[in-house]
């Protein structure tokens, strides 16, 4: 599965900067919101490509390996997003709507990938 080419470290840096400043300025809040919405959109695109590739695999073992790879990659992205949310909340910053939405979207993608994997496992 292609990797997510977003710099989560940069988003964490923006969060850390906001903590130092005592809050999230409007421009930073908008940037973070857009960043996480973009992350979710990219993961949806990767999942769509995975579905298109997966339907062409006729061997059960290959299909299981294919979906296991996608499941693991999606769960890794979900863990990263959840860690970002925990950091935001632990630092006393307001929730980022784009991050909340991204977590829900990626959680659903992870469930779909797991379901596809379990069909072949």
N, C-alpha and C positions, 0 to 999 in steps of 0.2 A: 504494500500500500504506500503510495506516495506520502511523504511527510508533510505536515502542516508547516508552511513556510512563514509563520508569524513569529515575531520576536516577543515572547511572553516576558522576557527579562525587561524589555523596554516598558511594557505596561506596568510591571512591578516597580520600576524606577519612577514612573509617573505617580503611582500610589504613594511611594515613600516620600517623594517631593511634596505631595499634598499634605502628608502627615506633618512634615516639617513646617509647612505654611499654616497649619491649623485648620485646614479644610480644602475642599476641592474647588478651585476656581471654575467658572462656567466653561471656559475653553478646554480645560483638562477633563472635566466631566463629559463634555461632548466627544472629545477624542477617545476616552476610555469606552464610552457607550458604542461609538462607531467601530472601534477596534474589536470589541467582543462580538458585535453583530456580524462583522466581516469574518471573524473566526468561525462562527456558526455556519455562515453561508459557504465558506470554503469546505468545511467538513461535510455539508450536505452535497456539494459537488463531488467530493471524493466518494461518498456513499453511492451516489447515482452512477458514477463510473464503475464502482465495484459491482453493483447490481447488473449493469450491462455486461461486464466481464464474466460474472458468475454464472449467468444463464447458459453460457457456451461450454461449461465444463461438464462433461458427461461421466467422468470417473468419480466415484464416491469419495475415495481417499483424497484425490486432488481437490475436490470441492470442499471437503472438511478442512484441509490445510489452508486453502484460499480464505475461507470464512473465518478460520481461527486467527489468521494474520490480521484481517480487518477488524475482528473483534478486539484483539489485543491493542491495536493502534488506536482504536476509538476509545477504549477504556483508559488508555494512557492520556489521551487528550482530555477526557472527562475529569480525570484525577487532577490534571494541571489547572483546569478551569475551577474545580472545587477548591483547590488550594488557593487560587487567586481570590475567590470569594471569601474564604476563611481569613485571609490576610486583610482584605478590605474591612471586614466586620471587626476583626481583632484590633485594628488600628482606629476604630471608632468613626470610620467614614460611612456616609450613607450608601445604601445599596446602589449598584450600577445596573439599571434596567437591562442593558444589553448583555451584561454578564449573566444575570438571572435567566434571560431568554436563551442565551447560548448554552447554559448548563442544561436546561430542559430539552433543547433541541438535540444536544449531543447525547443526553441520557436516552432519548428515544432512538437515536441511531444505534447506540450500543446495544439496546434491547433487540433491535431488528437484526443486527449482525449476529448476536448470540443465538437468536432464533434460527437464522439461516444455518449457522454452524451446527446447532443441535439436530437439524434435519439430516445431516450427513455423518455426524459423529457416531 
